[in-house]
Amino acid sequence: MSNKSLEGLKILEMTEAWAGPVCASLMGDMGADVIKIESFPRHSLTRPTSPRYATMPGEGPVYERDALHHQGNRNKRNMAIDIRKESGKEIFKKLLLDADVFIEGYAAGKIEKLGFGWQDVQKINPNITMISIAGWGLEGPYKNMVTLGAGLDATTGHLSLRGYPQGDFVDTHPNFHSDATGSSTIFFAALTALLQRKKEKKGTFIDLSQWEGLVWQFPAILAEWTMNKRIPERLGNNDPHIVPHGVYRTIEEDKWIVVAAEDDNQWQGLCEVIGKIEWTDLMHQYSNIVGRIKGRTEIDAAIESFTKQYDGFTAAEILQNNHVIASPVVTPPDVLLSNQLHERDWHQTVNHKWTGPIMVGGHLWNVEPDTLSWDIPTALVGQHNEEILTELGFDHDYISALYANGTIGNHYEN
Amino acid sequence: MTQPLNGLKIIEIGGTVSVSAAGKKFSDFGANVIKIEPPSVSDVRKIAPFPDDIFHIDKGAVHLAFDTSKRSIVIDHLTNSGKEIIQRLGKDADLIIMDIPVTEAQDLINIFKDGDNLLTNVVTITPHGMTGPYKDRVENDLTLFGWSTRSHRHSIAGREPLRYGPYAGVVQIGSTAAAVGMAAVWSKRNEGMNRLVDVSGVEALMGNVDSGFFLWAVNGALQPRSAGQSSGLYPSGAYKCKDGYMLFSAGRDPVYSRLCNAIGRPDLATDKRFTDPEEKPKNFEIFKKILEDWLATRTKYEAFDELQEQGVMCCPVLDASELENDPQSVYRKSYITRNQDGIGDITIAGPPFRMNGLYSDAWESKPAPNLSEHTTEILQEHGYGTQEIIALFRAGVTT
């Protein structure tokens, strides 16, 4: 957060899982003062109290070592407040007074019951932007329905298109694409509202349905139906208009490589590498794209004969050196084999109280002249209670009383 | 009507799916987005489907959806004459977003520099970033997904890794570029400082969630490449019902217990065969049969209503033919129909977020431009005379 693009903005984030938390981290990366309001005494989805597959090695509470939590919560300060209590509401009202953005991820209607719906919040701070990110939004017949990102994916038509050709839906993995894309949409929405505030001198409420934040990204799925009354086929990795366009075996067991040639120049480069230069002769059926589409099976077999001689990184390098689209299908450990990512210092090392130094993935973008940095490791629950409450004007004795009566906390019960 | 981004000037260069998706975020909320397209035809215009399967440079579905509310100008950015136009268009812009090869991007960045001083905000979108040994590699949606670790996980062990839906990866990259571009715009409006932003497609995909790298890096765990239905923490994945499939995320309590109640089997919520972590995977087939028997007597919408009434995380798997008529889409007008010259009515997705009410006019989708539709208009706006415009056309800089 050495970057200062959003310096001076105060962001309150009251969300769980990924889309909301990641958005807030991205704002923290760019210099905003992000305060995560952690659920208390109930722990969030990504702070389990029992060990699970995502638990990181180390000492201390399990809920402080969950990888899925760490992934979405860098560069923030953390408060744990029970906002069901009147004393908790009092604190949150003070936080709202000079906040620029409040992002909340409760199910529709819940935040109103807690006394912080838009009607309440804008009375406290008429200049604030409030964003609700319920799965299907705050209005409509699904507003009270519950979902994770995988469910949203199912109802956009995307799940129906993913998976193996002729495969069954039961074999198609649920995914969390909406979380990955939702974070940037929330980010964009917040700044859109802030730019509007500059002109109109008042705050804004945003109803951000994560479903709507996802579905605009798949125009071709809808258009196959609306334009041509077809339900799109599941094509796997194939493209009906590009050959080759696929994933191929390498010399390593269950390791793969992607290869594609989108035009005749790339096709020339590919044929030179795989020893099929005769396929570029004008008279050969595969020298043109129409012929290649008819010969997909034979072409794929020839490519695989080449790729099976190498590991994915080596084969991709040979192909790329001849201007062919190619990449290894990277497994998580393979990420460390990328010279590119090392050269760009993409990986970060972060020191966390309970895990010690850990290597993590880097940022989504680089900025000059003020670069990004991972300055605040994922905060402990309630780590900044005292610091922030003091900034709000509460004294030591009152803060102690808040701990004693359970309004704030810094640990969860197992 | 005043839209929130009225007054912003955004220049979009490259004609790719990524940069088109990025520009759309600005244009539909009122920014003046100038789409600079190459004489070789933008990639986004080449992508099917087309109405009645007849290809047309102005009628591709992805172009019609992603280039809304923009103006189109064709400029050959590789020529000095083209660079001069871009320099003139960009000097009072809030942001320039470009998705072109690294060497070409560097050339354009240089025309927006006065010494070390950057004259406007610039966001570059490239496969691997502007620096490093892979910077000149040529990639596409499929290979970028291959790099992201997501293809590997999106498969069954021993079988070919799969991408998501076509262009899902590059659209995400474009959406990422729009977000950071917006931060640069905000900062410029506040403090007058311009920034150079380098968006590497690989890093944008891999650094976000839904990537397996973070989990592995911090605790060594590799997510299983098993079938879509989890046999360990179930029900998770798609299950067949009377007329299609339901997607469940109901393996953990309290959602699991709610499911057991909803299907009339509260006993399963405490049955150790399904609650003991060691026993549960052994009894997957038994539970699956119970759930599928219940689902077999219900349509996906009937099951959706009944289960959601009890707070069970589940959703119907919809295909393209069902999207427009889904009750939530209908209520919120999540899809809009508008007229496009030369086609008639077309349907596209509505706003990605709603400002100041469900049906406010903060977001408006105007027709996507025909190729080069606004070349003369834009050149005139920027001070080019009639004969100069003809000269640019004669020289092949514009079309």
Boltz contact constraints between the chains, C-beta under 6 A:
constraints:
  - contact:
      token1: [A, 5]
      token2: [B, 183]
      max_distance: 6.0
  - contact:
      token1: [A, 5]
      token2: [B, 187]
      max_distance: 6.0
  - contact:
      token1: [A, 18]
      token2: [B, 209]
      max_distance: 6.0
  - contact:
      token1: [A, 22]
      token2: [B, 209]
      max_distance: 6.0
  - contact:
      token1: [A, 30]
      token2: [B, 183]
      max_distance: 6.0
  - contact:
      token1: [A, 53]
      token2: [B, 221]
      max_distance: 6.0
  - contact:
      token1: [A, 56]
      token2: [B, 218]
      max_distance: 6.0
  - contact:
      token1: [A, 56]
      token2: [B, 219]
      max_distance: 6.0
  - contact:
      token1: [A, 67]
      token2: [B, 215]
      max_distance: 6.0
  - contact:
      token1: [A, 67]
      token2: [B, 218]
      max_distance: 6.0
  - contact:
      token1: [A, 67]
      token2: [B, 219]
      max_distance: 6.0
  - contact:
      token1: [A, 71]
      token2: [B, 209]
      max_distance: 6.0
  - contact:
      token1: [A, 71]
      token2: [B, 214]
      max_distance: 6.0
  - contact:
      token1: [A, 136]
      token2: [B, 328]
      max_distance: 6.0
  - contact:
      token1: [A, 139]
      token2: [B, 358]
      max_distance: 6.0
  - contact:
      token1: [A, 140]
      token2: [B, 328]
      max_distance: 6.0
  - contact:
      token1: [A, 140]
      token2: [B, 331]
      max_distance: 6.0
  - contact:
      token1: [A, 140]
      token2: [B, 332]
      max_distance: 6.0
  - contact:
      token1: [A, 141]
      token2: [B, 327]
      max_distance: 6.0
  - contact:
      token1: [A, 141]
      token2: [B, 328]
      max_distance: 6.0
  - contact:
      token1: [A, 141]
      token2: [B, 331]
      max_distance: 6.0
  - contact:
      token1: [A, 142]
      token2: [B, 328]
      max_distance: 6.0
  - contact:
      token1: [A, 145]
      token2: [B, 308]
      max_distance: 6.0
  - contact:
      token1: [A, 146]
      token2: [B, 311]
      max_distance: 6.0
  - contact:
      token1: [A, 146]
      token2: [B, 313]
      max_distance: 6.0
  - contact:
      token1: [A, 147]
      token2: [B, 313]
      max_distance: 6.0
  - contact:
      token1: [A, 147]
      token2: [B, 315]
      max_distance: 6.0
  - contact:
      token1: [A, 148]
      token2: [B, 249]
      max_distance: 6.0
  - contact:
      token1: [A, 150]
      token2: [B, 249]
      max_distance: 6.0
  - contact:
      token1: [A, 151]
      token2: [B, 247]
      max_distance: 6.0
  - contact:
      token1: [A, 151]
      token2: [B, 315]
      max_distance: 6.0
  - contact:
      token1: [A, 154]
      token2: [B, 247]
      max_distance: 6.0
  - contact:
      token1: [A, 154]
      token2: [B, 315]
      max_distance: 6.0
  - contact:
      token1: [A, 154]
      token2: [B, 317]
      max_distance: 6.0
  - contact:
      token1: [A, 155]
      token2: [B, 315]
      max_distance: 6.0
  - contact:
      token1: [A, 155]
      token2: [B, 318]
      max_distance: 6.0
  - contact:
      token1: [A, 157]
      token2: [B, 318]
      max_distance: 6.0
  - contact:
      token1: [A, 157]
      token2: [B, 319]
      max_distance: 6.0
  - contact:
      token1: [A, 157]
      token2: [B, 320]
      max_distance: 6.0
  - contact:
      token1: [A, 157]
      token2: [B, 323]
      max_distance: 6.0
  - contact:
      token1: [A, 158]
      token2: [B, 165]
      max_distance: 6.0
  - contact:
      token1: [A, 159]
      token2: [B, 317]
      max_distance: 6.0
  - contact:
      token1: [A, 160]
      token2: [B, 317]
      max_distance: 6.0
  - contact:
      token1: [A, 160]
      token2: [B, 319]
      max_distance: 6.0
  - contact:
      token1: [A, 161]
      token2: [B, 165]
      max_distance: 6.0
  - contact:
      token1: [A, 162]
      token2: [B, 164]
      max_distance: 6.0
  - contact:
      token1: [A, 162]
      token2: [B, 165]
      max_distance: 6.0
  - contact:
      token1: [A, 169]
      token2: [B, 238]
      max_distance: 6.0
  - contact:
      token1: [A, 169]
      token2: [B, 245]
      max_distance: 6.0
  - contact:
      token1: [A, 169]
      token2: [B, 317]
      max_distance: 6.0
  - contact:
      token1: [A, 170]
      token2: [B, 228]
      max_distance: 6.0
  - contact:
      token1: [A, 170]
      token2: [B, 229]
      max_distance: 6.0
  - contact:
      token1: [A, 170]
      token2: [B, 238]
      max_distance: 6.0
  - contact:
      token1: [A, 171]
      token2: [B, 227]
      max_distance: 6.0
  - contact:
      token1: [A, 171]
      token2: [B, 228]
      max_distance: 6.0
  - contact:
      token1: [A, 172]
      token2: [B, 228]
      max_distance: 6.0
  - contact:
      token1: [A, 173]
      token2: [B, 154]
      max_distance: 6.0
  - contact:
      token1: [A, 173]
      token2: [B, 228]
      max_distance: 6.0
  - contact:
      token1: [A, 174]
      token2: [B, 237]
      max_distance: 6.0
  - contact:
      token1: [A, 176]
      token2: [B, 210]
      max_distance: 6.0
  - contact:
      token1: [A, 177]
      token2: [B, 210]
      max_distance: 6.0
  - contact:
      token1: [A, 179]
      token2: [B, 209]
      max_distance: 6.0
  - contact:
      token1: [A, 180]
      token2: [B, 208]
      max_distance: 6.0
  - contact:
      token1: [A, 180]
      token2: [B, 209]
      max_distance: 6.0
  - contact:
      token1: [A, 180]
      token2: [B, 210]
      max_distance: 6.0
  - contact:
      token1: [A, 181]
      token2: [B, 172]
      max_distance: 6.0
  - contact:
      token1: [A, 181]
      token2: [B, 175]
      max_distance: 6.0
  - contact:
      token1: [A, 184]
      token2: [B, 175]
      max_distance: 6.0
  - contact:
      token1: [A, 184]
      token2: [B, 176]
      max_distance: 6.0
  - contact:
      token1: [A, 184]
      token2: [B, 179]
      max_distance: 6.0
  - contact:
      token1: [A, 185]
      token2: [B, 352]
      max_distance: 6.0
  - contact:
      token1: [A, 187]
      token2: [B, 179]
      max_distance: 6.0
  - contact:
      token1: [A, 188]
      token2: [B, 25]
      max_distance: 6.0
  - contact:
      token1: [A, 188]
      token2: [B, 178]
      max_distance: 6.0
  - contact:
      token1: [A, 188]
      token2: [B, 179]
      max_distance: 6.0
  - contact:
      token1: [A, 188]
      token2: [B, 182]
      max_distance: 6.0
  - contact:
      token1: [A, 189]
      token2: [B, 353]
      max_distance: 6.0
  - contact:
      token1: [A, 191]
      token2: [B, 182]
      max_distance: 6.0
  - contact:
      token1: [A, 191]
      token2: [B, 186]
      max_distance: 6.0
  - contact:
      token1: [A, 192]
      token2: [B, 4]
      max_distance: 6.0
  - contact:
      token1: [A, 192]
      token2: [B, 29]
      max_distance: 6.0
  - contact:
      token1: [A, 196]
      token2: [B, 4]
      max_distance: 6.0
  - contact:
      token1: [A, 204]
      token2: [B, 355]
      max_distance: 6.0
  - contact:
      token1: [A, 206]
      token2: [B, 353]
      max_distance: 6.0
  - contact:
      token1: [A, 206]
      token2: [B, 355]
      max_distance: 6.0
  - contact:
      token1: [A, 207]
      token2: [B, 354]
      max_distance: 6.0
  - contact:
      token1: [A, 208]
      token2: [B, 353]
      max_distance: 6.0
  - contact:
      token1: [A, 212]
      token2: [B, 334]
      max_distance: 6.0
  - contact:
      token1: [A, 212]
      token2: [B, 352]
      max_distance: 6.0
  - contact:
      token1: [A, 213]
      token2: [B, 352]
      max_distance: 6.0
  - contact:
      token1: [A, 215]
      token2: [B, 349]
      max_distance: 6.0
  - contact:
      token1: [A, 216]
      token2: [B, 349]
      max_distance: 6.0
  - contact:
      token1: [A, 216]
      token2: [B, 352]
      max_distance: 6.0
  - contact:
      token1: [A, 217]
      token2: [B, 171]
      max_distance: 6.0
  - contact:
      token1: [A, 219]
      token2: [B, 61]
      max_distance: 6.0
  - contact:
      token1: [A, 219]
      token2: [B, 62]
      max_distance: 6.0
  - contact:
      token1: [A, 219]
      token2: [B, 65]
      max_distance: 6.0
  - contact:
      token1: [A, 220]
      token2: [B, 61]
      max_distance: 6.0
  - contact:
      token1: [A, 220]
      token2: [B, 62]
      max_distance: 6.0
  - contact:
      token1: [A, 221]
      token2: [B, 320]
      max_distance: 6.0
  - contact:
      token1: [A, 222]
      token2: [B, 320]
      max_distance: 6.0
  - contact:
      token1: [A, 222]
      token2: [B, 323]
      max_distance: 6.0
  - contact:
      token1: [A, 223]
      token2: [B, 49]
      max_distance: 6.0
  - contact:
      token1: [A, 223]
      token2: [B, 61]
      max_distance: 6.0
  - contact:
      token1: [A, 224]
      token2: [B, 49]
      max_distance: 6.0
  - contact:
      token1: [A, 224]
      token2: [B, 320]
      max_distance: 6.0
  - contact:
      token1: [A, 225]
      token2: [B, 320]
      max_distance: 6.0
  - contact:
      token1: [A, 225]
      token2: [B, 321]
      max_distance: 6.0
  - contact:
      token1: [A, 226]
      token2: [B, 347]
      max_distance: 6.0
  - contact:
      token1: [A, 227]
      token2: [B, 49]
      max_distance: 6.0
  - contact:
      token1: [A, 227]
      token2: [B, 51]
      max_distance: 6.0
  - contact:
      token1: [A, 228]
      token2: [B, 49]
      max_distance: 6.0
  - contact:
      token1: [A, 231]
      token2: [B, 319]
      max_distance: 6.0
  - contact:
      token1: [A, 231]
      token2: [B, 320]
      max_distance: 6.0
  - contact:
      token1: [A, 231]
      token2: [B, 321]
      max_distance: 6.0
  - contact:
      token1: [A, 232]
      token2: [B, 320]
      max_distance: 6.0
  - contact:
      token1: [A, 236]
      token2: [B, 162]
      max_distance: 6.0
  - contact:
      token1: [A, 237]
      token2: [B, 163]
      max_distance: 6.0
  - contact:
      token1: [A, 247]
      token2: [B, 160]
      max_distance: 6.0
  - contact:
      token1: [A, 247]
      token2: [B, 161]
      max_distance: 6.0
  - contact:
      token1: [A, 254]
      token2: [B, 158]
      max_distance: 6.0
  - contact:
      token1: [A, 256]
      token2: [B, 161]
      max_distance: 6.0
  - contact:
      token1: [A, 258]
      token2: [B, 142]
      max_distance: 6.0
  - contact:
      token1: [A, 258]
      token2: [B, 143]
      max_distance: 6.0
  - contact:
      token1: [A, 258]
      token2: [B, 146]
      max_distance: 6.0
  - contact:
      token1: [A, 260]
      token2: [B, 140]
      max_distance: 6.0
  - contact:
      token1: [A, 260]
      token2: [B, 142]
      max_distance: 6.0
  - contact:
      token1: [A, 320]
      token2: [B, 137]
      max_distance: 6.0
  - contact:
      token1: [A, 325]
      token2: [B, 138]
      max_distance: 6.0
  - contact:
      token1: [A, 325]
      token2: [B, 140]
      max_distance: 6.0
  - contact:
      token1: [A, 325]
      token2: [B, 143]
      max_distance: 6.0
  - contact:
      token1: [A, 327]
      token2: [B, 143]
      max_distance: 6.0
  - contact:
      token1: [A, 327]
      token2: [B, 146]
      max_distance: 6.0
  - contact:
      token1: [A, 327]
      token2: [B, 147]
      max_distance: 6.0
  - contact:
      token1: [A, 329]
      token2: [B, 146]
      max_distance: 6.0
  - contact:
      token1: [A, 329]
      token2: [B, 151]
      max_distance: 6.0
  - contact:
      token1: [A, 329]
      token2: [B, 152]
      max_distance: 6.0
  - contact:
      token1: [A, 329]
      token2: [B, 161]
      max_distance: 6.0
  - contact:
      token1: [A, 330]
      token2: [B, 147]
      max_distance: 6.0
  - contact:
      token1: [A, 330]
      token2: [B, 149]
      max_distance: 6.0
  - contact:
      token1: [A, 331]
      token2: [B, 152]
      max_distance: 6.0
  - contact:
      token1: [A, 332]
      token2: [B, 149]
      max_distance: 6.0
  - contact:
      token1: [A, 332]
      token2: [B, 212]
      max_distance: 6.0
  - contact:
      token1: [A, 332]
      token2: [B, 213]
      max_distance: 6.0
  - contact:
      token1: [A, 332]
      token2: [B, 216]
      max_distance: 6.0
  - contact:
      token1: [A, 335]
      token2: [B, 213]
      max_distance: 6.0
  - contact:
      token1: [A, 339]
      token2: [B, 133]
      max_distance: 6.0
  - contact:
      token1: [A, 340]
      token2: [B, 128]
      max_distance: 6.0
  - contact:
      token1: [A, 340]
      token2: [B, 132]
      max_distance: 6.0
  - contact:
      token1: [A, 340]
      token2: [B, 133]
      max_distance: 6.0
  - contact:
      token1: [A, 340]
      token2: [B, 134]
      max_distance: 6.0
  - contact:
      token1: [A, 343]
      token2: [B, 132]
      max_distance: 6.0
  - contact:
      token1: [A, 343]
      token2: [B, 133]
      max_distance: 6.0
  - contact:
      token1: [A, 344]
      token2: [B, 129]
      max_distance: 6.0
  - contact:
      token1: [A, 344]
      token2: [B, 132]
      max_distance: 6.0
  - contact:
      token1: [A, 346]
      token2: [B, 203]
      max_distance: 6.0
  - contact:
      token1: [A, 358]
      token2: [B, 218]
      max_distance: 6.0
  - contact:
      token1: [A, 359]
      token2: [B, 217]
      max_distance: 6.0
  - contact:
      token1: [A, 360]
      token2: [B, 217]
      max_distance: 6.0
  - contact:
      token1: [A, 361]
      token2: [B, 207]
      max_distance: 6.0
  - contact:
      token1: [A, 361]
      token2: [B, 213]
      max_distance: 6.0
  - contact:
      token1: [A, 361]
      token2: [B, 214]
      max_distance: 6.0
  - contact:
      token1: [A, 362]
      token2: [B, 207]
      max_distance: 6.0
  - contact:
      token1: [A, 363]
      token2: [B, 207]
      max_distance: 6.0
  - contact:
      token1: [A, 364]
      token2: [B, 176]
      max_distance: 6.0
  - contact:
      token1: [A, 364]
      token2: [B, 204]
      max_distance: 6.0
  - contact:
      token1: [A, 364]
      token2: [B, 207]
      max_distance: 6.0
  - contact:
      token1: [A, 365]
      token2: [B, 180]
      max_distance: 6.0
  - contact:
      token1: [A, 365]
      token2: [B, 197]
      max_distance: 6.0
  - contact:
      token1: [A, 365]
      token2: [B, 199]
      max_distance: 6.0
  - contact:
      token1: [A, 366]
      token2: [B, 198]
      max_distance: 6.0
  - contact:
      token1: [A, 367]
      token2: [B, 195]
      max_distance: 6.0
  - contact:
      token1: [A, 367]
      token2: [B, 197]
      max_distance: 6.0
  - contact:
      token1: [A, 368]
      token2: [B, 196]
      max_distance: 6.0
